[in-house]
Amino acid sequence: MLSAEQAVELCEALEGARVRYWVMGGWGVDALLGRETRSHKDLDILALIDDLPQLRRLFGDNGFALSHVWE
């Protein structure tokens, strides 16, 4: 499970890396509501294509791997 604290930490890291992003999905809904409504397994983000190099660096530096779900 992904805690609220972990989601916030990742968002702060994205901001520190100057990645422009939007939170989508369940955490996005919870952010709008101002409270956690259910447990979350992941954090769905949308990032600008121009920021992908910074995003890849941030993920690589923190042990994340990118995977392509769709072709």
DSSP file (Angstrom, degrees, kcal/mol; ACC not computed):
  #  RESIDUE AA STRUCTURE BP1 BP2  ACC     N-H-->O    O-->H-N    N-H-->O    O-->H-N    TCO  KAPPA ALPHA  PHI   PSI    X-CA   Y-CA   Z-CA
    1    1 A M              0   0    0      0, 0.0     2,-0.6     0, 0.0    40,-0.2   0.000 360.0 360.0 360.0 151.8    0.0    0.0    0.0
    2    2 A L        -     0   0    0     38,-3.4    38,-0.5    40,-0.1    40,-0.1  -0.923 360.0-145.3-107.2 117.1    1.1    3.6   -0.6
    3    3 A S     >  -     0   0    0     -2,-0.6     4,-2.2     1,-0.1     5,-0.2  -0.316  23.9-112.7 -78.2 163.5    0.6    5.8    2.4
    4    4 A A  H  > S+     0   0    0      1,-0.2     4,-2.4     2,-0.2     5,-0.2   0.885 119.4  55.1 -60.1 -38.9   -0.4    9.5    2.2
    5    5 A E  H  > S+     0   0    0      1,-0.2     4,-2.4     2,-0.2    -1,-0.2   0.898 107.6  48.5 -63.2 -40.7    3.1   10.4    3.5
    6    6 A Q  H  > S+     0   0    0      2,-0.2     4,-2.3     1,-0.2    -1,-0.2   0.897 110.6  51.0 -66.5 -40.1    4.8    8.4    0.7
    7    7 A A  H  X S+     0   0    0     -4,-2.2     4,-2.2     2,-0.2    -2,-0.2   0.917 111.8  47.4 -62.5 -42.9    2.5   10.1   -1.9
    8    8 A V  H  X S+     0   0    0     -4,-2.4     4,-2.7     2,-0.2    -2,-0.2   0.915 110.2  52.8 -64.6 -43.0    3.5   13.5   -0.5
    9    9 A E  H  X S+     0   0    0     -4,-2.4     4,-2.2     1,-0.2    -2,-0.2   0.909 110.1  48.0 -59.3 -42.9    7.2   12.6   -0.5
   10   10 A L  H  X S+     0   0    0     -4,-2.3     4,-2.4     2,-0.2    -1,-0.2   0.913 111.3  49.9 -65.9 -41.6    7.0   11.6   -4.1
   11   11 A C  H  X S+     0   0    0     -4,-2.2     4,-2.3     1,-0.2    -2,-0.2   0.904 110.9  49.9 -62.7 -40.6    5.2   14.8   -5.1
   12   12 A E  H  X S+     0   0    0     -4,-2.7     4,-2.4     2,-0.2    -1,-0.2   0.887 110.0  50.9 -65.1 -38.1    7.8   16.8   -3.2
   13   13 A A  H  X S+     0   0    0     -4,-2.2     4,-1.8     2,-0.2    -2,-0.2   0.900 109.1  51.0 -65.0 -40.5   10.6   15.0   -5.0
   14   14 A L  H  <>S+     0   0    0     -4,-2.4     5,-2.8     2,-0.2    -2,-0.2   0.919 111.5  47.6 -61.9 -43.0    8.9   15.7   -8.4
   15   15 A E  H ><5S+     0   0    0     -4,-2.3     3,-1.4     1,-0.2    -2,-0.2   0.906 109.9  52.6 -64.3 -41.6    8.7   19.4   -7.5
   16   16 A G  H 3<5S+     0   0    0     -4,-2.4    -1,-0.2     1,-0.3    -2,-0.2   0.822 109.3  49.5 -63.0 -31.4   12.3   19.4   -6.4
   17   17 A A  T 3<5S-     0   0    0     -4,-1.8    -1,-0.3    -5,-0.1    -2,-0.2   0.392 116.2-118.6 -86.5   2.6   13.3   17.8   -9.8
   18   18 A R  T < 5 +     0   0    0     -3,-1.4     2,-0.6     1,-0.2    -3,-0.2   0.854  58.7 156.5  61.1  37.8   11.2   20.5  -11.5
   19   19 A V      < -     0   0    0     -5,-2.8     2,-0.5    -6,-0.1    -1,-0.2  -0.846  39.3-138.8 -92.6 123.8    8.9   18.0  -13.1
   20   20 A R        +     0   0    0     -2,-0.6    28,-1.4    -3,-0.1     2,-0.3  -0.739  41.0 157.8 -82.8 125.4    5.5   19.4  -14.0
   21   21 A Y  E     -A   47   0A   0     -2,-0.5     2,-0.4    26,-0.2    26,-0.2  -0.929  36.1-146.4-146.9 164.0    2.9   16.9  -13.0
   22   22 A W  E     -A   46   0A   0     24,-2.0    24,-2.4    -2,-0.3     2,-0.5  -0.996  23.9-127.0-133.5 138.4   -0.7   16.3  -12.1
   23   23 A V  E     +A   45   0A   0     -2,-0.4    22,-0.2    22,-0.2     2,-0.2  -0.747  35.7 178.9 -87.3 130.5   -2.0   13.7   -9.7
   24   24 A M  E  >  +A   44   0A   0     20,-3.3     4,-1.4    -2,-0.5    20,-0.5  -0.551  36.4  23.9-118.3-178.9   -4.7   11.5  -11.2
   25   25 A G  H  > S-     0   0    0      1,-0.2     4,-2.1     2,-0.2     5,-0.2  -0.138 116.8 -14.9  64.7-150.5   -6.8    8.6  -10.1
   26   26 A G  H  > S+     0   0    0      1,-0.2     4,-2.6     2,-0.2    -1,-0.2   0.881 137.7  48.4 -59.8 -44.9   -7.6    7.8   -6.5
   27   27 A W  H  > S+     0   0    0     -3,-0.4     4,-2.5     1,-0.2    -1,-0.2   0.858 109.4  55.4 -66.3 -32.6   -5.0   10.0   -4.9
   28   28 A G  H  X S+     0   0    0     -4,-1.4     4,-1.8     2,-0.2    -2,-0.2   0.915 109.7  45.9 -63.3 -42.5   -6.2   12.9   -7.1
   29   29 A V  H  X S+     0   0    0     -4,-2.1     4,-2.1     2,-0.2    -2,-0.2   0.935 113.2  49.6 -64.1 -46.5   -9.7   12.5   -5.9
   30   30 A D  H  X>S+     0   0    0     -4,-2.6     4,-1.7     1,-0.2     5,-1.5   0.875 107.7  54.4 -62.7 -36.6   -8.6   12.3   -2.3
   31   31 A A  H  <5S+     0   0    0     -4,-2.5    -1,-0.2     1,-0.2    -2,-0.2   0.908 109.4  47.7 -62.5 -41.1   -6.4   15.4   -2.8
   32   32 A L  H  <5S+     0   0    0     -4,-1.8    -1,-0.2     1,-0.2    -2,-0.2   0.870 114.4  46.1 -67.0 -36.0   -9.5   17.3   -4.0
   33   33 A L  H  <5S-     0   0    0     -4,-2.1    -1,-0.2     2,-0.2    -2,-0.2   0.710 106.1-130.0 -78.3 -20.5  -11.6   16.0   -1.1
   34   34 A G  T  <5S+     0   0    0     -4,-1.7     2,-0.3    -5,-0.2    -3,-0.2   0.692  77.1  72.2  78.5  19.1   -8.8   16.8    1.4
   35   35 A R  S   <S-     0   0    0     -5,-1.5     2,-0.6     0, 0.0    -2,-0.2  -0.986  86.9-101.9-159.4 155.7   -8.9   13.3    3.0
   36   36 A E        -     0   0    0     -2,-0.3     3,-0.1     1,-0.1    -9,-0.1  -0.730  31.8-179.0 -83.8 120.5   -8.0    9.7    2.3
   37   37 A T        -     0   0    0     -2,-0.6     2,-0.3     1,-0.2    -1,-0.1   0.664  63.5  -8.1 -94.9 -19.0  -11.1    7.8    1.3
   38   38 A R  S    S-     0   0    0    -12,-0.1    -1,-0.2     0, 0.0     2,-0.2  -0.962  84.8 -72.7-163.9 171.2   -9.5    4.4    0.8
   39   39 A S        -     0   0    0     -2,-0.3     2,-0.4    -3,-0.1   -36,-0.1  -0.484  45.4-151.3 -73.6 147.6   -6.2    2.5    0.6
   40   40 A H        -     0   0    0    -38,-0.5   -38,-3.4    -2,-0.2     3,-0.1  -0.964  19.7-167.0-125.3 140.9   -4.1    3.1   -2.5
   41   41 A K  S    S+     0   0    0     -2,-0.4     2,-0.3   -40,-0.2    -1,-0.1   0.669  75.5   7.9 -92.7 -21.7   -1.7    0.7   -4.2
   42   42 A D        -     0   0    0    -40,-0.1     2,-0.5     2,-0.0   -15,-0.2  -0.868  65.4-117.0-149.9 177.2   -0.1    3.4   -6.5
   43   43 A L        -     0   0    0     -2,-0.3     2,-0.6   -17,-0.1   -18,-0.1  -0.963  25.8-152.0-127.0 111.7    0.1    7.0   -7.4
   44   44 A D  E     +A   24   0A   0    -20,-0.5   -20,-3.3    -2,-0.5     2,-0.3  -0.735  22.4 175.8 -86.2 122.6   -1.1    7.9  -10.9
   45   45 A I  E     -A   23   0A   0     -2,-0.6     2,-0.5   -22,-0.2   -22,-0.2  -0.938  24.1-150.9-127.0 152.8    0.7   11.0  -12.3
   46   46 A L  E     -A   22   0A   0    -24,-2.4   -24,-2.0    -2,-0.3     2,-0.3  -0.987  22.6-176.9-117.2 128.8    0.6   12.7  -15.6
   47   47 A A  E     -A   21   0A   0     -2,-0.5   -26,-0.2   -26,-0.2     2,-0.1  -0.921  31.6-100.5-127.8 153.0    3.8   14.6  -16.6
   48   48 A L    >   -     0   0    0    -28,-1.4     3,-1.7    -2,-0.3     4,-0.2  -0.463  28.4-126.9 -70.0 141.5    4.8   16.7  -19.5
   49   49 A I  G >  S+     0   0    0      1,-0.3     3,-1.4     2,-0.2    -1,-0.1   0.828 109.6  62.0 -59.4 -32.7    6.8   14.9  -22.2
   50   50 A D  G 3  S+     0   0    0      1,-0.3    -1,-0.3     2,-0.1     4,-0.2   0.724 102.6  52.0 -65.6 -20.4    9.4   17.7  -22.0
   51   51 A D  G <> S+     0   0    0     -3,-1.7     4,-2.3     1,-0.2    -1,-0.3   0.377  77.9 100.9 -96.9   3.3   10.0   16.7  -18.3
   52   52 A L  H <> S+     0   0    0     -3,-1.4     4,-3.0    -4,-0.2     5,-0.2   0.864  76.5  56.9 -60.6 -37.8   10.5   13.0  -19.0
   53   53 A P  H  > S+     0   0    0      0, 0.0     4,-2.1     0, 0.0    -1,-0.2   0.935 111.0  43.5 -59.0 -43.4   14.4   13.2  -18.7
   54   54 A Q  H  > S+     0   0    0     -3,-0.2     4,-2.7    -4,-0.2    -2,-0.2   0.900 114.3  51.4 -65.7 -39.4   14.1   14.7  -15.2
   55   55 A L  H  X S+     0   0    0     -4,-2.3     4,-2.7     2,-0.2     5,-0.2   0.925 109.8  48.5 -63.6 -45.5   11.4   12.1  -14.3
   56   56 A R  H  X S+     0   0    0     -4,-3.0     4,-2.9     2,-0.2    -1,-0.2   0.907 112.5  49.1 -61.4 -42.2   13.6    9.2  -15.5
   57   57 A R  H  X S+     0   0    0     -4,-2.1     4,-2.8    -5,-0.2    -2,-0.2   0.940 112.0  48.3 -61.6 -47.8   16.6   10.6  -13.5
   58   58 A L  H  X S+     0   0    0     -4,-2.7     4,-1.0     2,-0.2    -2,-0.2   0.933 114.7  45.2 -59.0 -48.1   14.5   11.0  -10.4
   59   59 A F  H ><>S+     0   0    0     -4,-2.7     5,-2.9     1,-0.2     3,-0.7   0.935 114.1  48.5 -62.8 -46.7   13.0    7.5  -10.7
   60   60 A G  H ><5S+     0   0    0     -4,-2.9     3,-1.2     1,-0.2    -2,-0.2   0.897 109.4  52.6 -60.8 -41.5   16.4    5.9  -11.5
   61   61 A D  H 3<5S+     0   0    0     -4,-2.8    -1,-0.2     1,-0.2    -2,-0.2   0.715 113.3  45.6 -66.8 -20.7   18.1    7.7   -8.5
   62   62 A N  T <<5S-     0   0    0     -4,-1.0    -1,-0.2    -3,-0.7    -2,-0.2   0.173 120.3-101.6-111.9  16.2   15.4    6.4   -6.2
   63   63 A G  T < 5S+     0   0    0     -3,-1.2     2,-0.2     1,-0.3    -3,-0.2   0.623  75.6 136.1  79.5  13.7   15.3    2.8   -7.4
   64   64 A F      < -     0   0    0     -5,-2.9     2,-0.4    -6,-0.2    -1,-0.3  -0.595  39.0-152.7 -90.0 156.5   12.1    3.0   -9.5
   65   65 A A        -     0   0    0     -2,-0.2     2,-0.3     2,-0.0    -9,-0.0  -0.986  12.6-129.8-127.1 140.4   11.8    1.4  -12.9
   66   66 A L        -     0   0    0     -2,-0.4     2,-0.4   -10,-0.1   -10,-0.0  -0.695  25.2-173.5 -86.2 140.0    9.5    2.6  -15.7
   67   67 A S        -     0   0    0     -2,-0.3     2,-0.6     0, 0.0    -2,-0.0  -0.990  21.9-130.3-132.5 145.3    7.3    0.1  -17.4
   68   68 A H        +     0   0    0     -2,-0.4     3,-0.1     1,-0.2    -2,-0.0  -0.843  22.0 178.3 -97.2 118.8    5.1    0.5  -20.5
   69   69 A V  S    S+     0   0    0     -2,-0.6     2,-0.3     1,-0.1    -1,-0.2   0.838  71.0  38.6 -86.3 -37.4    1.6   -0.7  -19.9
   70   70 A W              0   0    0      1,-0.1    -1,-0.1     0, 0.0     0, 0.0  -0.844 360.0 360.0-115.0 151.0    0.3    0.3  -23.3
   71   71 A E              0   0    0     -2,-0.3    -1,-0.1    -3,-0.1    -3,-0.0   0.451 360.0 360.0 -76.9 360.0    2.0    0.1  -26.7
